[in-house]
Amino acid sequence: MTKAELIEKMAVRAKISKRAAGIALNTFVESVTNALVSGDKVALVGFGTFSVSQRKARTARNPRTGEPIQVPAKRAPKFKAGRDLKNSVK
């Protein structure tokens, strides 16, 4: 499902305009992003939890040449599905 398709479904389901649904979706994405940037977790009970994980620096290999490459430590977004979401996907 694309973002446009999601906006369409939100608009129909909530009986609002596509513009209002687009604003709502963009606000949600922006709010989650800002929370993760500031180090917070976003928990939607039954759906899942968005968080940030810290990845350690490591040595990897260039698949073409086989030479070692240093990969720096970084923060990465993470999503853990909630129980209701897991059960509905079965």
C-alpha positions as CSV (number, residue, x, y, z in Angstrom):
1,M,0.0,0.0,0.0
2,T,1.4,3.4,-0.9
3,K,1.0,6.6,1.0
4,A,-1.6,7.9,-1.4
5,E,-3.7,4.7,-1.0
6,L,-3.4,4.9,2.8
7,I,-4.7,8.5,2.7
8,E,-7.6,7.4,0.5
9,K,-8.6,4.7,2.9
10,M,-8.3,7.0,5.9
11,A,-10.4,9.6,4.2
12,V,-13.2,7.1,3.3
13,R,-13.1,5.4,6.7
14,A,-13.2,8.6,8.7
15,K,-15.5,10.4,6.3
16,I,-13.1,13.3,5.9
17,S,-11.5,14.9,2.9
18,K,-8.3,13.5,1.4
19,R,-6.6,16.7,2.2
20,A,-7.5,16.4,5.9
21,A,-6.4,12.7,5.9
22,G,-3.1,13.7,4.3
23,I,-2.5,16.3,6.9
24,A,-3.3,13.9,9.7
25,L,-1.0,11.2,8.3
26,N,1.9,13.7,7.8
27,T,1.4,15.0,11.3
28,F,1.6,11.5,12.7
29,V,4.8,10.7,10.7
30,E,6.3,14.0,11.7
31,S,5.4,13.5,15.4
32,V,6.9,10.0,15.5
33,T,10.0,11.2,13.7
34,N,10.5,14.1,16.2
35,A,10.0,11.8,19.2
36,L,12.6,9.3,17.9
37,V,15.1,12.1,17.1
38,S,14.8,13.3,20.7
39,G,15.4,9.8,22.0
40,D,11.8,9.0,23.1
41,K,9.8,5.9,22.4
42,V,6.3,5.9,20.8
43,A,4.1,3.1,22.0
44,L,0.7,2.5,20.4
45,V,-0.9,-0.1,22.5
46,G,-1.9,-3.2,20.5
47,F,-0.2,-1.9,17.3
48,G,3.5,-1.6,18.3
49,T,6.4,0.5,19.5
50,F,8.7,2.7,17.6
51,S,12.1,3.2,19.2
52,V,15.8,3.9,18.4
53,S,18.5,1.3,18.7
54,Q,22.2,2.0,19.0
55,R,24.3,0.0,16.6
56,K,28.0,-0.6,17.5
57,A,30.9,0.2,15.2
58,R,32.0,-2.9,13.3
59,T,34.2,-4.2,10.6
60,A,32.5,-5.4,7.4
61,R,33.9,-6.6,4.0
62,N,33.5,-5.1,0.6
63,P,31.8,-7.9,-1.4
64,R,33.6,-7.0,-4.6
65,T,37.2,-6.8,-3.3
66,G,37.0,-8.6,0.0
67,E,38.8,-5.7,1.7
68,P,37.7,-4.8,5.3
69,I,35.7,-1.6,5.8
70,Q,35.0,0.2,9.1
71,V,31.3,0.8,9.6
72,P,30.8,3.6,12.2
73,A,28.4,3.3,15.1
74,K,25.0,4.8,14.5
75,R,21.4,5.1,15.7
76,A,18.7,3.3,13.7
77,P,14.9,3.4,14.0
78,K,13.2,0.2,15.1
79,F,9.6,-1.0,15.2
80,K,8.3,-3.9,17.4
81,A,4.9,-5.1,16.5
82,G,2.3,-5.3,19.3
83,R,0.3,-8.4,20.2
84,D,-2.9,-7.3,18.4
85,L,-1.0,-6.6,15.2
86,K,0.9,-9.9,15.4
87,N,-2.4,-11.9,16.0
88,S,-4.2,-10.2,13.2
89,V,-1.5,-11.1,10.7
90,K,-1.4,-14.8,11.5
